[in-house]
Amino acid sequence: MMKAITLLSAVAGLLFATAHANAGHHSKPEQADKSYKMQRGSFSYQKMLAGLELTASQQQQLQLLMKEHKASKPERAGSAEIRTSLRQLVRADYFDETAATELLQQQQQQRLQQRLAQLQLRHQVYQLLTPEQRQQLVSEQQQRKLNWRQKHKMAADQ
């Protein structure tokens, strides 16, 4: 169980870190509009895949995963109700700590479920990649991390 959690955390970190660096920047002109199209699919992690050459089969599987993920997402109406209730607690004449605790626990549970679904999706997407694509993804992530550190070190020195 602990190994699975560690693996999921590593994959999530890898996918999250690479998602931001590829945002719309492509070295191949034929892929120039790929990020925008993928971003409209509401899966920001697809941007990181834009640098990888996915096969038609992988693209179909990815689209299927995205449809399944989107269909299984809980509606956001519940979180809006919780936020409204929390605002009402703040504005009330007396603070109800029990009600606030219950609302915050509900909110935390919703966020946990959302994050778990995101991690599961990231894992499934990672599993679609070939070993070569995975290595390319890791290399790109390491290079971005190095660039980020250099950039922030220069900013700190100034």
PEZIKA-V886096 format. One record per residue. N is the residue number from 1. RES is the residue in one small letter. SS is DSSP state (H for helix, E for strand, - for the rest). PSI is psi in whole degrees, 0 to 359 (* if undefined). D_FIRST is the distance of its C-alpha to the first C-alpha in Angstrom with 1 decimal. Layout:
# PEZIKA-V886096
n=N res=RES ss=SS psi=PSI d_first=D_FIRST
n=N res=RES ss=SS psi=PSI d_first=D_FIRST
This chain:
# PEZIKA-V886096
n=1 res=m ss=- psi=316 d_first=0.0
n=2 res=m ss=H psi=323 d_first=3.8
n=3 res=k ss=H psi=321 d_first=5.4
n=4 res=a ss=H psi=318 d_first=5.2
n=5 res=i ss=H psi=318 d_first=6.4
n=6 res=t ss=H psi=317 d_first=8.7
n=7 res=l ss=H psi=314 d_first=9.9
n=8 res=l ss=H psi=320 d_first=10.7
n=9 res=s ss=H psi=318 d_first=12.4
n=10 res=a ss=H psi=315 d_first=14.3
n=11 res=v ss=H psi=317 d_first=15.4
n=12 res=a ss=H psi=316 d_first=16.4
n=13 res=g ss=H psi=317 d_first=18.4
n=14 res=l ss=H psi=310 d_first=20.0
n=15 res=l ss=H psi=320 d_first=21.1
n=16 res=f ss=H psi=316 d_first=22.2
n=17 res=a ss=H psi=324 d_first=24.2
n=18 res=t ss=H psi=339 d_first=25.9
n=19 res=a ss=H psi=321 d_first=26.9
n=20 res=h ss=H psi=328 d_first=29.4
n=21 res=a ss=H psi=333 d_first=31.2
n=22 res=n ss=- psi=7 d_first=32.2
n=23 res=a ss=- psi=88 d_first=33.7
n=24 res=g ss=- psi=6 d_first=36.8
n=25 res=h ss=- psi=118 d_first=37.7
n=26 res=h ss=- psi=141 d_first=38.2
n=27 res=s ss=- psi=347 d_first=40.1
n=28 res=k ss=- psi=120 d_first=41.1
n=29 res=p ss=H psi=327 d_first=43.8
n=30 res=e ss=H psi=348 d_first=42.8
n=31 res=q ss=H psi=12 d_first=39.4
n=32 res=a ss=- psi=326 d_first=41.1
n=33 res=d ss=- psi=7 d_first=40.5
n=34 res=k ss=H psi=318 d_first=37.0
n=35 res=s ss=H psi=317 d_first=35.2
n=36 res=y ss=H psi=314 d_first=37.4
n=37 res=k ss=H psi=316 d_first=36.9
n=38 res=m ss=H psi=324 d_first=33.1
n=39 res=q ss=H psi=325 d_first=33.0
n=40 res=r ss=- psi=342 d_first=35.0
n=41 res=g ss=- psi=4 d_first=32.2
n=42 res=s ss=- psi=26 d_first=30.3
n=43 res=f ss=- psi=91 d_first=27.4
n=44 res=s ss=- psi=340 d_first=28.1
n=45 res=y ss=- psi=347 d_first=25.5
n=46 res=q ss=H psi=333 d_first=27.9
n=47 res=k ss=H psi=325 d_first=30.3
n=48 res=m ss=H psi=335 d_first=28.1
n=49 res=l ss=H psi=350 d_first=28.4
n=50 res=a ss=- psi=330 d_first=32.2
n=51 res=g ss=- psi=349 d_first=32.6
n=52 res=l ss=- psi=146 d_first=30.9
n=53 res=e ss=- psi=96 d_first=32.9
n=54 res=l ss=- psi=140 d_first=31.0
n=55 res=t ss=- psi=167 d_first=32.5
n=56 res=a ss=H psi=321 d_first=33.9
n=57 res=s ss=H psi=316 d_first=31.1
n=58 res=q ss=H psi=320 d_first=28.5
n=59 res=q ss=H psi=320 d_first=30.5
n=60 res=q ss=H psi=316 d_first=30.7
n=61 res=q ss=H psi=320 d_first=27.0
n=62 res=l ss=H psi=316 d_first=26.5
n=63 res=q ss=H psi=320 d_first=29.1
n=64 res=l ss=H psi=315 d_first=27.5
n=65 res=l ss=H psi=318 d_first=24.1
n=66 res=m ss=H psi=318 d_first=26.1
n=67 res=k ss=H psi=318 d_first=28.0
n=68 res=e ss=H psi=317 d_first=25.1
n=69 res=h ss=H psi=315 d_first=23.4
n=70 res=k ss=H psi=320 d_first=26.8
n=71 res=a ss=H psi=329 d_first=27.4
n=72 res=s ss=H psi=355 d_first=24.2
n=73 res=k ss=- psi=133 d_first=24.7
n=74 res=p ss=- psi=152 d_first=25.8
n=75 res=e ss=- psi=151 d_first=29.3
n=76 res=r ss=- psi=0 d_first=30.0
n=77 res=a ss=H psi=322 d_first=32.7
n=78 res=g ss=H psi=321 d_first=30.5
n=79 res=s ss=H psi=327 d_first=29.8
n=80 res=a ss=H psi=321 d_first=33.6
n=81 res=e ss=H psi=319 d_first=34.4
n=82 res=i ss=H psi=315 d_first=32.1
n=83 res=r ss=H psi=320 d_first=33.8
n=84 res=t ss=H psi=316 d_first=37.2
n=85 res=s ss=H psi=321 d_first=36.4
n=86 res=l ss=H psi=319 d_first=35.3
n=87 res=r ss=H psi=319 d_first=38.6
n=88 res=q ss=H psi=323 d_first=40.5
n=89 res=l ss=H psi=321 d_first=39.0
n=90 res=v ss=H psi=323 d_first=40.2
n=91 res=r ss=H psi=350 d_first=43.6
n=92 res=a ss=- psi=159 d_first=44.1
n=93 res=d ss=- psi=325 d_first=46.6
n=94 res=y ss=- psi=140 d_first=44.1
n=95 res=f ss=- psi=126 d_first=40.4
n=96 res=d ss=- psi=95 d_first=38.2
n=97 res=e ss=H psi=322 d_first=35.1
n=98 res=t ss=H psi=314 d_first=33.5
n=99 res=a ss=H psi=320 d_first=33.9
n=100 res=a ss=H psi=317 d_first=32.7
n=101 res=t ss=H psi=317 d_first=29.5
n=102 res=e ss=H psi=317 d_first=28.9
n=103 res=l ss=H psi=318 d_first=29.6
n=104 res=l ss=H psi=324 d_first=27.4
n=105 res=q ss=H psi=321 d_first=24.5
n=106 res=q ss=H psi=316 d_first=25.2
n=107 res=q ss=H psi=316 d_first=25.5
n=108 res=q ss=H psi=321 d_first=22.2
n=109 res=q ss=H psi=320 d_first=20.5
n=110 res=q ss=H psi=315 d_first=22.3
n=111 res=r ss=H psi=320 d_first=21.3
n=112 res=l ss=H psi=315 d_first=17.6
n=113 res=q ss=H psi=320 d_first=18.0
n=114 res=q ss=H psi=313 d_first=20.0
n=115 res=r ss=H psi=320 d_first=17.8
n=116 res=l ss=H psi=318 d_first=14.8
n=117 res=a ss=H psi=321 d_first=17.3
n=118 res=q ss=H psi=316 d_first=18.5
n=119 res=l ss=H psi=320 d_first=15.2
n=120 res=q ss=H psi=318 d_first=14.7
n=121 res=l ss=H psi=315 d_first=18.4
n=122 res=r ss=H psi=318 d_first=18.2
n=123 res=h ss=H psi=316 d_first=15.5
n=124 res=q ss=H psi=319 d_first=17.7
n=125 res=v ss=H psi=316 d_first=20.7
n=126 res=y ss=H psi=322 d_first=19.3
n=127 res=q ss=H psi=339 d_first=18.7
n=128 res=l ss=H psi=337 d_first=22.4
n=129 res=l ss=- psi=149 d_first=23.6
n=130 res=t ss=- psi=164 d_first=25.0
n=131 res=p ss=H psi=324 d_first=24.0
n=132 res=e ss=H psi=318 d_first=27.3
n=133 res=q ss=H psi=322 d_first=26.7
n=134 res=r ss=H psi=317 d_first=23.3
n=135 res=q ss=H psi=319 d_first=25.2
n=136 res=q ss=H psi=319 d_first=27.9
n=137 res=l ss=H psi=316 d_first=25.6
n=138 res=v ss=H psi=317 d_first=24.1
n=139 res=s ss=H psi=315 d_first=27.7
n=140 res=e ss=H psi=320 d_first=29.0
n=141 res=q ss=H psi=318 d_first=26.3
n=142 res=q ss=H psi=320 d_first=27.1
n=143 res=q ss=H psi=318 d_first=30.8
n=144 res=r ss=H psi=320 d_first=30.5
n=145 res=k ss=H psi=317 d_first=28.6
n=146 res=l ss=H psi=314 d_first=31.5
n=147 res=n ss=H psi=319 d_first=34.1
n=148 res=w ss=H psi=315 d_first=32.6
n=149 res=r ss=H psi=317 d_first=32.7
n=150 res=q ss=H psi=317 d_first=36.3
n=151 res=k ss=H psi=315 d_first=37.4
n=152 res=h ss=H psi=334 d_first=36.2
n=153 res=k ss=H psi=319 d_first=37.5
n=154 res=m ss=H psi=321 d_first=40.9
n=155 res=a ss=H psi=323 d_first=40.8
n=156 res=a ss=H psi=329 d_first=40.1
n=157 res=d ss=H psi=339 d_first=42.9
n=158 res=q ss=- psi=* d_first=45.5
